[in-house]
Amino acid sequence: MTYMYTMGIDIGSTSSKCVILKDGNDIVSESIVNLGAGTKGTDMVIEEALNKAGIKADEIIYTVATGYGRNSFEPAQKTVSELSCHSKGGTFIFGEVRTIIDIGGQDIKVMKLNERGQLQNFVMNDKCAAGTGRFLEVMARVLDVELSDMGDLDYKAAERISISSTCTVFAESEIISCMAKKIPIPNIVKGIHYSVASRVAGLAKRIGVENPVAMTGGVSRNKGIVRALTGELNTDIAVSEKSQMAGAIGAAIYAFEEYKKVKEGD
Ligand code: ADP
């Protein structure tokens, strides 16, 4: 029996993600490389995903690319927007979901879906880095902590500082002055998470938040952000270890659907 393997590649601003799907519904491998558009990240992530799946490139029947760098990836048969891929991938991961909040390296997107998982409306941040993964990366560097430790630090906070600037550059100087005043790092981290969450919640409220709500994108790995956003929106937010892969999963499903369409048209 031969299987139909399709590939989804999400070339983001910060990381490259690749998913290989069997018969349109079974994830056989997933891979992530922390290098974004315009780097060797795409080649590396594809090679890793193929190795993990134990298959060769020519066994992939259809490839769809998404993400910020999707148009620079020539081998893809088709490109699909991140909004469509996160809607499809989010529904695959979470089942019925009506609001998806995707926070990546440089974008915040809030998507509203109908009961069939189709995108109805969305809102995005402007060009500013405030509230994005990049903002958190800059703050972690200033504090000299690992990004992956930010969630645990948040849980250790006795209280939180309030950050008045939304601008990354000004927020950075506020944090430096908090450090000079010897404010405990967890309290600063919690304040940073709160400032991101209130910005994202403000954006989400512009289109209205409908339950169930889920988070996709790399920032969902930060449980401090998930907790702060849960408080700001006053609702449960589903996250999954696959949340960062949502765009690539959606792209791989689109690849399967496109292949079937092409075949049926023959
Ligand atoms: P893009 O698709 O724009 O490249 P991602 O959705 O991959 O972005 O998200 C990247 C962001 O995810 C980073 O900027 C960082 O803030 C966050 N991130 C990635 N890994 C972790 C981690 N282990 N812990 C906390 N945050 C993380």
Residues whose N, C-alpha, C, O or C-beta is under 5 A from the ligand:
A	BS01	ADP	G12 S13 T14 S15 G36 I103 G104 G105 Q106 G133 R134 L136 E137 L147 S148 G217 G218 V219 R221 N222
